[in-house]
């Protein structure tokens, strides 16, 4: 008997040792579940301190946070002797399993739902709205997403699981920042880039932070018991914030919710980036397709614009070769060939200029300009265009203006003639006016070109200055044009220190363009007024410069023409022989070197691109052999790089094809006149 009693005592002591030493949380209760004892592991799990005081098990567990209570599993068994009239309550902490299950559910359902609702073609606002709906379906009573203004969402997107409360949530969002917003605010997260987690927004804290009865009332209506706000980041930059909130009827957020909210925000950031990337790619695709269409239309327009004058040139040339015509008819046909040739040359110049603009190689030559002569030139140009049209062209000076200015005369004339030509082209009857005035604010001149033509719509105005485009495709068929003029003119105006803008336009009423240029006055002379008043409203007769006689101006000059085109040989030979020059012909650079080694010429006029040996190779060989007389390039390549290449090879000057007879003769006369005294060891190398 004593042995049994001794064994029971030993067992009891061992059991007590195990009870207090084990890491398993255990409670001892009466059969009606009043707690008598708990080990240290149980105290730690339940965060219980002090005397137990015969708490009921249910009341003790009710003191726990709901998030902790739902993770504790209870196992009740009868205690062994000597406590056989008691219960042992084992507490199993399922926290890790619980967290793992929630995270697995989150990844398997919530994030997948976010992906399913994601539309790649949606804008940022639509992506955010879809994400907010997923959030309230899975984790929150209401949600708010705020993105930076540049992503197109404005103040943000809101969602509530009770749609009747959405107006209060939107009203709350529209209110200015308050003391409450400073503590629990998306703006705070946007500024700092750090998350805010308020597990329990207690009533006292709510009253303290709300800042005003209005805000308190709104938050009370939408419900706020627990709060998470996490940043939305891309490449380390905070682009927005996402607010999750639960009302009084729901459980508090915990650390797992915080983790899931951050993962959700990261996934949303990826979706926003994908949507923005798709949007940018779609815009680039649209722009590329528009550019391709514009260039296709441009090629079609250029083909039309080139073939039209070519058709006239070929046709009237055929008529000129016939015999059944009068002298007056032949003169008229020759004039039309010249007019269409000049028009064709202007188209080619525009194409070359726009290529220079795109390459950033537009060069300016700033010299003194006689403003009176420039305006006279514009009037002559306009008068030639208004023939056979019921259009009156006027030039006016508004206020005092200098007589001489400094700018690039060629480029300024190109801009003005382009605008005046357009104004006349699109005006069937009425007026076209060029008004010049000096801007008071700084050294600038303005040229205003107004017309009473067809006008331009607001939609057409948006693409007006884009290269390769025209305001209306139908205008191309009716009025012609390449679509380069306005884009080129604006670029040139800006290079001249000013700009070109469409001031006003109305369909059927006309348009007004304004050109400004930077222009330093080149003199202190008196200003001049309306050009038409000085001209007495008379029309200035255009002189035909080709009628001027150049006979004998090059008399006796020995010129070697090096050209592989027989047509150009005949043409240039006729030009120069008409001025009295003696012409020899070489068909390529090799023949040129041979002929120049046997005879010295006053001028070698040589093409650049030729078979056997090109012009640059020939010029280099001649200079290397000691040849010192004039070598002038005559080439169809008008680019600056070509001129520089020619001069580096040994040419003295560069002339661009096509060249008019009087220009060719005058240039050669100038070269020869300068070379009498200027040629020593240095070349003339003027840049034309």
NUSENU-621899 format. One record per residue (C-alpha): x, y, z. Coordinates in steps of 0.001 Angstrom, whole numbers, padded with zeros to 6 digits, always signed. Example, Ala and Ser with C-alpha at 12.3 -4.5 7.8 and 13.67 -1.06 7.14 Angstrom:
2
+012300-004500+007800
+013670-001060+007140
end
This chain:
688
+000000+000000+000000
+002805+002335+000932
+004492+001450-002348
+001445+002529-004299
+001215+005769-002310
+004918+006421-002872
+004553+005782-006584
+001628+008212-006806
+003631+010896-005098
+006523+010357-007495
+004178+010425-010500
+002567+013599-009223
+005895+015326-008823
+006993+014197-012286
+003738+015424-013771
+004137+018798-012077
+007678+019024-013464
+006479+018219-016953
+003539+020656-016616
+005759+023615-015776
+008778+022675-017920
+007077+021815-021193
+006851+024294-024047
+003290+023129-024738
+000774+025682-023370
-001417+023861-020788
-004155+025021-018412
-005708+023099-015476
-009393+023809-014962
-012255+022471-012937
-014791+020340-014682
-016907+023471-015200
-013823+025111-016851
-012722+027514-014145
-008981+028022-014592
-006882+026884-011619
-003401+026922-013077
-001472+027596-016276
+002136+026984-017175
+004554+029626-018424
+004053+028673-022070
+000319+029300-021686
+000947+032632-019945
+003209+033696-022841
+000714+032670-025485
-002180+034401-023715
-000062+037391-022618
-001428+036828-019089
+000203+038263-015976
-000743+038207-012278
-003031+035915-010316
-005395+033684-012178
-008276+034323-009804
-010477+031452-010953
-011245+032939-014396
-013631+031052-016581
-011811+029669-019641
-014269+031343-022015
-013761+034749-020381
-009994+034371-020430
-009982+033620-024148
-012417+036475-024852
-009758+038925-023662
-007601+037984-026657
-007563+039883-029939
-009851+038213-032462
-006943+037647-034823
-005112+035695-032070
-008215+033927-030770
-009025+032412-034143
-005527+030944-034379
-005765+028994-031017
-007119+025461-031037
-008281+023861-027717
-007902+020192-026727
-009569+019168-023409
-008807+015870-021554
-009302+014561-018007
-006245+015128-015909
-004318+012137-014547
-004203+011350-010839
-003959+013059-008489
-006020+015628-010588
-008505+013204-012053
-011412+015479-011123
-009930+018271-013245
-009454+019062-016943
-006224+019574-018829
-006680+022129-021614
-003984+022038-024283
-003635+025243-026315
-002406+024711-029866
-001058+027831-031612
-001894+027465-035295
-000455+030895-036151
+002099+029645-038716
-000374+027339-040415
-003006+030065-040306
-000657+032612-041898
+000394+030126-044557
-003208+029239-045405
-004219+032904-045687
-001231+033735-047879
-001871+030752-050136
-005506+031790-050476
-004426+035364-051200
-002031+034335-053977
-004411+031745-055413
-007543+033899-055468
-006997+037612-054836
-003933+038202-057014
-005286+035929-059729
-008531+037889-059650
-006510+041085-060042
-004844+039610-063138
-008150+038379-064566
-009674+041843-064247
-006625+043536-065772
-007160+044948-069261
-003914+045723-071065
-005606+048371-073183
-007128+050169-070179
-005972+053561-068970
-004441+054011-065502
-007770+055100-064039
-009513+051944-065278
-006714+049706-063957
-006967+051379-060533
-010771+051080-060474
-010587+047361-061224
-007999+046845-058481
-010140+048709-055926
-013087+046410-056673
-010919+043304-056148
-009686+044770-052844
-013169+045213-051343
-014188+041744-052505
-011258+040110-050727
-009897+042087-047778
-011500+045469-047096
-014811+047208-046547
-013646+050158-048590
-010607+051058-050629
-009023+054184-052037
-006283+054381-054690
-004441+057633-055368
-001999+058041-058257
+000157+060946-059312
-001550+063476-061573
+000731+062612-064507
-000741+059089-064570
-004177+060475-065264
-006198+059601-062161
-006464+062975-060464
-007597+062662-056842
-007935+058905-057063
-010318+055977-057280
-012615+054767-054493
-014694+051631-053919
-017009+050544-051073
-018767+047225-050524
-021884+049247-049731
-022465+051346-052841
-024870+053621-050974
-021887+054895-048956
-019772+055779-052001
-020956+059423-052095
-019665+059926-048526
-016335+058354-049442
-016012+060595-052502
-016984+063647-050442
-014331+062721-047904
-011783+062377-050683
-012622+065823-052064
-012140+067579-048728
-008911+069532-048085
-006212+067988-045911
-006885+067987-042164
-005126+066962-038991
-006740+063555-039364
-005448+063267-042907
-001941+064045-041705
-001917+060955-039467
-003968+058533-041563
-003567+060045-045010
-002680+058818-048498
-000835+062113-048966
+001479+061234-046107
+002333+057919-047752
+002780+059601-051152
+005252+062063-049645
+007227+059634-047482
+006972+056426-049487
+006448+054524-046184
+003390+052444-045260
+000984+053378-042446
-000696+050636-040354
-003251+051470-037665
-004544+048137-036346
-007229+049685-034172
-008575+053185-034742
-010012+053551-031245
-012970+055845-030632
-010851+058239-028575
-008184+058416-031308
-010925+058896-033878
-012305+061905-031975
-008846+063360-031453
-007687+063056-035057
-010829+063805-037028
-010181+067543-036836
-013751+068622-037574
-017314+067399-037005
-017782+067102-040773
-014827+064725-041214
-015774+062759-038099
-019308+062376-039428
-018112+061210-042867
-015667+058651-041449
-018377+057402-039109
-020691+056865-042062
-018162+055037-044285
-016822+053092-041294
-013268+053040-039963
-012019+050570-037382
-008744+049340-038866
-006559+051028-041493
-003682+050182-043871
-002143+052523-046446
+000740+051229-048573
+002798+052954-051293
+002592+051923-054949
+006125+051985-056320
+007813+051625-059694
+011604+051457-059941
+011925+052809-056406
+009699+055850-057027
+006368+056241-055241
+003751+056713-057946
+000698+056360-055721
-000867+054869-052598
-003511+052269-051794
-005726+052577-048722
-007501+049569-047182
-010076+050094-044428
-012431+047989-042335
-015454+049233-040450
-016675+048391-036925
-018500+045257-038072
-015327+043651-039367
-012142+042277-037788
-008972+044272-037308
-006184+044082-039853
-003097+042169-038737
+000478+041707-039896
-000599+039203-042545
-003087+041701-043967
-000315+044279-044075
+001914+041848-045960
-000865+041027-048430
-001680+044712-048957
+001940+045388-049885
+001992+042430-052293
-001262+043649-053841
+000202+047150-054323
+003319+045673-055944
+001169+043690-058375
-000924+046777-059117
+002268+048742-059840
+003300+046090-062380
-000118+046223-064051
-000032+050025-064197
+003414+049898-065763
+002258+047333-068318
-000792+049439-069190
+001318+052583-069528
+003879+050730-071655
+001116+049391-073900
-000364+052891-074179
+003032+054321-075158
+003619+051527-077661
+000150+052040-079135
+000796+055776-079457
+004194+055113-081054
+002568+052626-083433
-000135+055146-084347
+002475+057863-084824
+004613+055585-087003
+001613+054595-089100
+000584+058242-089421
+004135+059136-090458
+004133+056345-093038
+000787+057512-094391
+002035+061095-094486
+005194+060105-096343
+003217+057925-098736
+000902+060845-099432
+003923+063109-099717
+005549+060851-102313
+002285+060775-104251
+002012+064574-104029
+005636+065080-105052
+005189+062683-107938
+002224+064748-109080
+003998+068050-108489
+007099+066926-110406
+005270+065248-113271
+003040+068264-113896
+005832+070739-114773
+007808+067943-116443
+004824+067248-118655
+004684+070918-119607
+008449+071053-120238
+008413+067940-122418
+005256+068971-124250
+006291+072533-125066
+009782+071298-125987
+008142+068999-128543
+006178+071953-129905
+009354+074022-130169
+010954+071360-132356
+008049+071529-134800
+008077+073907-137759
+004410+074901-138017
+004505+077753-135495
+004958+081503-135392
+007775+083336-133630
+005312+084640-131034
+004099+081108-130305
+007648+079805-129938
+008489+082639-127532
+005387+081835-125487
+006248+078121-125407
+009849+078838-124410
+008568+081082-121606
+006337+078254-120344
+009284+075836-120411
+011282+078329-118326
+008401+078916-115876
+007812+075201-115321
+011548+074570-114993
+011776+077201-112256
+008775+075677-110478
+010374+072228-110673
+013619+073622-109282
+011752+075177-106340
+010176+071802-105489
+013582+070138-105502
+015035+072932-103350
+012222+072473-100809
+012883+068731-100620
+016601+069332-100113
+015908+072003-097502
+013557+069790-095492
+016224+067070-095460
+018687+069643-094136
+016174+070654-091472
+015709+067047-090330
+019494+066617-090191
+019919+069921-088330
+022164+071321-091060
+020328+074482-092078
+022942+077226-092394
+022403+080959-092223
+024325+083749-093947
+023595+086937-092016
+024125+090011-094178
+022638+093460-094623
+019180+093521-096203
+017523+096502-097839
+014002+096103-096491
+012594+098278-099283
+014134+096007-101927
+012949+092883-100104
+009364+094147-100121
+009673+095217-103745
+010836+091672-104543
+007838+090233-102677
+005483+092491-104633
+007011+091433-107941
+006666+087806-106876
+003029+088280-105827
+002121+090242-108962
+003356+087370-111104
+001142+084972-109106
-002086+086999-109156
-002210+087208-112941
-005562+085915-114232
-006988+085987-110663
-009319+088524-109107
-006929+089047-106202
-005354+092314-105089
-001975+092175-103333
-000925+095005-101038
+002183+095756-098990
+002026+098078-095989
+004516+099374-093414
+002985+099868-089966
+004808+102457-087880
+008493+103403-088123
+010736+100676-089502
+014452+100629-090384
+015530+100784-094015
+018325+098246-093526
+018324+095165-091281
+020681+092241-090701
+019378+088752-091371
+019640+085983-093969
+018079+087457-097140
+017700+084114-098914
+015949+082356-096038
+013753+085347-095160
+012695+085699-098790
+012014+081947-098901
+009703+082142-095863
+007783+085189-097099
+007393+083986-100682
+006158+080625-099407
+003464+082238-097259
+002482+084781-099910
+002339+082044-102549
+000093+079930-100295
-002177+082898-099550
-002627+083643-103256
-003071+079963-104111
-005919+079533-101617
-007615+082858-102468
-009734+082822-105613
-010884+086427-105204
-010384+089195-102694
-007104+090326-101168
-003711+089248-099851
-001867+091726-097618
+001709+091799-096329
+002093+094121-093319
+005506+094857-091794
+006018+096334-088327
+008807+096670-085790
+008205+095037-082409
+008763+097446-079539
+009898+094874-076979
+013161+093935-078662
+015044+094024-081954
+012505+092105-084003
+010414+092572-087105
+007012+091053-087776
+005547+090192-091169
+001800+089602-091174
+000329+087819-094201
-003474+088012-094343
-005836+086726-097022
-009556+086402-097738
-009258+082814-098967
-010774+079475-098013
-009585+079506-094387
-008450+076678-092110
-010464+074626-089605
-009264+074011-086031
-008627+070335-086848
-006561+071287-089894
-004637+073869-087852
-003347+071138-085511
-001361+069443-088306
-000622+072565-090326
+003100+072750-089524
+003853+069031-089698
+006129+068058-092597
+004749+065840-095374
+001152+066781-094476
-001437+069176-095843
-004552+070595-094240
-006839+068576-096497
-006094+065869-099033
-008705+067379-101352
-006695+070609-101369
-003782+068670-102797
-005838+067679-105811
-007389+071125-106211
-004481+073410-105357
-001343+071276-105564
+001660+071431-103265
+004066+069077-101522
+003140+069727-097886
+006656+070906-097030
+006338+074672-097240
+004870+075604-093855
+006991+073139-091863
+010108+074416-093589
+009079+078057-093179
+008482+077672-089435
+011880+076039-088954
+013602+078780-090938
+011749+081511-089019
+012891+079988-085738
+016454+079764-087006
+016180+083476-087804
+015426+084131-084133
+011643+084327-084384
+008699+082106-085164
+005834+081411-087553
+002309+081053-086152
-001234+080945-087431
-002761+083999-085758
-006349+083423-086820
-008390+081637-089447
-012025+081028-090269
-013394+078711-092897
-014608+080719-095858
-013254+083995-094428
-009474+083663-094744
-006337+083278-092624
-003631+085401-091031
-000081+084147-090480
+002537+086005-088442
+006280+085713-089052
+008724+087238-086572
+012485+087423-087001
+015310+088791-084921
+016745+091728-086856
+019312+094246-085726
+018890+097577-087485
+021821+098124-089823
+021444+101911-090079
+020157+104969-088263
+018404+106387-091330
+014801+107533-091499
+011940+105025-091547
+009743+104533-094575
+005978+104075-094933
+003571+102265-097154
+005414+100845-100152
+002348+101133-102338
+002081+104855-101601
+005672+105321-102743
+005027+103189-105813
+001807+105080-106597
-000217+101833-106682
+001493+100969-109944
+002418+097470-110985
+006186+097012-111410
+007244+095470-114685
+009233+092250-114217
+012481+092358-116155
+013557+089290-118085
+017178+089093-116993
+017891+086451-119601
+017360+089119-122270
+020452+090992-121101
+023316+090600-123554
+026445+088789-122358
+028167+088722-125727
+031952+089083-125561
+032061+089183-121727
+034282+086068-121793
+035877+086815-125151
+039091+084883-125680
+038879+082946-122422
+040021+079330-122739
+037622+077113-120775
+037841+073342-120382
+034373+071865-119795
+034579+068443-118116
+031148+066778-118224
+029969+063238-118994
+026431+064262-120012
+026316+065191-123695
+023150+067266-123185
+024822+069376-120482
+027920+069652-122693
+025852+071140-125514
+023973+073479-123163
+026988+074851-121247
+029065+075080-124430
+026331+077172-126056
+026059+079414-122968
+029790+080101-122824
+030400+080424-126554
+027615+082990-126626
+029730+085034-124198
+032812+084746-126443
+034662+081929-124650
+036689+079230-126435
+035472+075833-125214
+037264+072471-125064
+035430+069303-123989
+036576+066428-121743
+034219+063547-120947
+035705+062465-117595
+038394+063267-115044
+041039+061186-116782
+040687+063163-120038
+040751+066400-118021
+044097+065571-116406
+045590+064640-119779
+044350+067819-121517
+045333+070135-118632
+048845+068664-118605
+049261+069700-122241
+047592+073129-122076
+046782+075733-119455
+043169+076908-119387
+041760+080066-117839
+039074+077970-116151
+038395+074259-115785
+034632+073883-115293
+034293+070301-114082
+031498+068006-112911
+032156+065917-109777
+030466+062562-110363
+031851+061058-113555
+032983+057640-114806
+036637+056524-115120
+037875+059259-112762
+035637+061611-110780
+036148+065338-110452
+037665+065311-106956
+040301+062767-107996
+041133+064820-111074
+041353+068090-109100
+043653+066475-106529
+045976+065144-109245
+046090+068521-110984
+046960+070358-107765
+049554+067749-106913
+051176+068293-110317
+051361+072054-109733
+048360+073186-111763
+047363+076584-110308
+044621+078035-112520
+040922+078128-111661
+039040+074845-111195
+035308+075304-110609
+032923+072487-109642
+029606+072287-111462
+027521+069578-109797
+023945+068583-109062
+024790+067995-105372
+023975+071221-103518
+024748+070015-099981
+027340+071711-097790
+029320+068489-097348
+029729+068223-101129
+031059+071784-101330
+033530+071121-098540
+034673+067894-100204
+035228+069726-103490
+037233+072533-101892
+039340+070045-099944
+040101+068157-103174
+041422+071259-104933
+038437+073020-106500
+038403+076798-106104
+034625+077218-106103
+031386+075276-106311
+028345+075952-108520
+025118+073952-108220
+023133+072571-111131
+020864+073624-112629
+022370+077043-113235
+020986+079847-115364
+023036+081250-118212
+023431+084729-116762
+024346+083319-113307
+027021+081060-114798
+028586+083832-116850
+028489+086368-114012
+030072+083897-111596
+032858+083026-114023
+033480+086726-114709
+033752+087300-110971
+036133+084372-110474
+038367+085467-113330
+038362+089095-112169
+039364+088143-108655
+041938+085628-109794
+044026+088232-111632
+045359+089624-108375
+044252+087132-105745
+045807+083878-106932
+049111+083209-105290
+049503+080193-103060
+045930+080532-101790
+042806+079430-103647
+039820+081727-104006
+037402+079183-102575
+034256+081319-102483
+031257+079476-101057
+028248+079597-103356
end
